[in-house]
Amino acid sequence: MKRIVYLVSAAVVVLAVASAALAAGSTTPYQAPAGAPGQTPASFQVQAKLLQVGKGWVQVEILKVEKGGALKTGAKLRIVETARTKFLRAGKAAAVKDLKAGETLEIVGAVVRSGKTLTYRAASITIMK
């Protein structure tokens, strides 16, 4: 009986060491397949006229699309703020309370798709005029 326990224990140790060595030798990082959850969202960069400011969002009319092929000049979008959204004016820190309707903004962010819904999340909002 002791011999069986010894052999099973030895086999488990050998398998554990072999698994650890195999895992340590693997240097290829995990790549999520295209379209999989957790993939990097598409990014956008636009110049836009501020139409309205709400709690956690701003509504804008796009004046110029610098990045984000699906966006069109003249489109009205609701841009969502996040806890990480940075507000700037002339390169200095600003706040959401500094935003006023009619101002021109430069907005950089990410487009996140959930089913058929697209959400435009702002990484930074810069007050230009």
C-alpha positions in Angstrom: 0.0 0.0 0.0 2.8 2.4 0.9 4.5 1.5 -2.4 1.3 2.6 -4.4 1.0 5.9 -2.5 4.7 6.5 -3.2 4.4 5.8 -6.9 1.3 8.0 -7.3 3.0 10.8 -5.3 6.1 10.6 -7.5 4.0 10.7 -10.7 2.1 13.8 -9.5 5.4 15.5 -8.7 6.8 14.7 -12.1 3.7 16.0 -13.9 3.7 19.2 -11.8 7.4 19.9 -12.6 6.9 19.2 -16.3 3.8 21.4 -16.5 5.7 24.3 -14.7 8.6 23.9 -17.1 6.3 24.0 -20.1 4.5 27.0 -18.8 7.7 28.9 -18.1 9.0 28.2 -21.6 5.9 29.6 -23.3 6.5 33.3 -24.2 3.7 33.9 -26.7 1.2 36.4 -25.2 -2.5 35.6 -25.5 -4.1 37.3 -28.6 -7.9 37.7 -28.4 -9.5 36.6 -31.7 -11.0 39.4 -33.8 -14.4 40.4 -32.6 -13.9 38.9 -29.2 -15.0 40.6 -26.0 -12.1 42.6 -24.5 -10.6 43.6 -27.8 -9.3 47.1 -28.2 -12.2 49.4 -29.2 -12.0 51.5 -32.3 -10.8 55.0 -31.7 -12.0 58.4 -33.0 -10.8 62.0 -33.0 -13.1 64.8 -34.0 -13.6 68.6 -33.9 -17.1 69.4 -32.8 -19.4 72.2 -31.8 -20.8 71.7 -28.2 -24.6 71.6 -28.3 -25.5 70.5 -24.8 -23.9 69.4 -21.6 -25.6 66.7 -19.4 -24.6 64.7 -16.3 -21.9 62.4 -17.6 -22.3 63.3 -21.3 -22.1 66.0 -23.9 -24.0 66.3 -27.2 -22.0 67.7 -30.1 -22.3 68.3 -33.8 -19.2 67.1 -35.8 -17.4 69.8 -37.7 -14.3 67.7 -38.8 -13.4 64.1 -38.6 -9.7 63.5 -38.0 -9.9 59.8 -37.2 -12.9 57.4 -37.2 -14.0 56.6 -40.7 -17.7 55.9 -39.9 -18.3 59.4 -38.5 -19.6 62.1 -40.8 -19.4 65.9 -40.7 -22.7 67.3 -39.5 -23.7 64.3 -37.4 -24.9 64.8 -33.9 -23.5 62.5 -31.3 -23.8 62.0 -27.5 -20.3 61.5 -26.1 -20.0 59.8 -22.7 -17.6 60.9 -20.1 -15.8 58.4 -18.0 -13.9 58.7 -14.7 -10.7 58.9 -16.8 -11.9 61.6 -19.2 -9.4 64.6 -19.2 -10.7 68.1 -19.8 -8.2 70.7 -21.2 -8.2 74.3 -22.3 -5.1 75.7 -24.0 -3.0 72.7 -22.7 -4.0 73.3 -19.1 -6.4 71.3 -16.9 -10.1 72.2 -17.1 -13.3 70.8 -15.8 -16.7 69.8 -17.2 -18.1 73.0 -15.7 -15.9 75.0 -18.1 -17.8 73.7 -21.1 -20.3 76.1 -22.7 -22.7 75.6 -25.6 -21.3 76.8 -28.9 -17.7 76.2 -28.1 -15.5 74.2 -30.5 -14.0 71.1 -28.9 -11.5 68.5 -30.0 -12.6 65.1 -28.7 -10.5 61.9 -28.6 -12.0 58.7 -27.5 -13.1 55.1 -28.2 -16.1 53.6 -29.9 -17.5 50.6 -28.0 -20.0 48.3 -29.6 -22.5 46.4 -27.5 -24.8 44.4 -29.9 -26.2 47.1 -32.2 -25.5 50.0 -29.9 -22.4 52.2 -30.3 -21.1 54.2 -27.4 -18.7 57.0 -27.9 -16.5 57.3 -24.8 -14.3 60.4 -24.5 -10.7 60.0 -23.3 -10.0 63.7 -23.6 -12.1 66.8 -24.4 -10.1 70.0 -25.3 -11.8 73.3 -25.5 -10.5 75.1 -28.6 -12.7 78.2 -28.9 
